[in-house]
Amino acid sequence: AEEAYVTDAPLEGEDDVDLLLRSYGVGDSEEKALDRYEKALAAFDDMEKPEEINIAIIGRPNVGKSSLLNSIFGDTRAIVSDVAGTTRDSIDAVMERPPPPGEEGLPTIYKFVDTAGIR
């Protein structure tokens, strides 16, 4: 596996001295690897990201917040019961809406949070 790092040509940003040091397994290759990693991560910062909309469903206990979430998604995302306090922790559900037909663009992301009742 170590042989995979040794090449006859310098890597990007590497001079002949760096190549020689790398061939013996010494040098500042860790620093350069971290620098390349940070540059690669920074490239993601320039990418266009979809719009994200956060929606919290809040209200008093046992008024149908979890039922509303299930109705929006058309699926059982949250447990529904007549017993007060069924939802103790917040429940997240994510929905992605594609761009309108014929339009190019990114989808819109909706994040719904079903909360426990406010007393």
Number of C-alpha atoms within 10 A of each C-alpha: 5 7 8 6 10 16 11 8 10 15 13 8 8 13 11 11 11 16 20 15 13 18 16 9 14 12 15 11 15 10 10 14 11 11 12 14 11 11 11 11 11 11 9 10 9 8 8 9 12 13 11 13 12 11 13 14 17 16 15 12 17 19 13 17 23 25 19 15 21 18 12 13 14 9 10 13 17 19 11 17 13 9 9 13 12 16 20 11 11 15 18 16 16 13 14 13 10 14 12 10 6 6 8 9 12 14 16 16 16 16 16 20 19 26 20 22 21 9 6
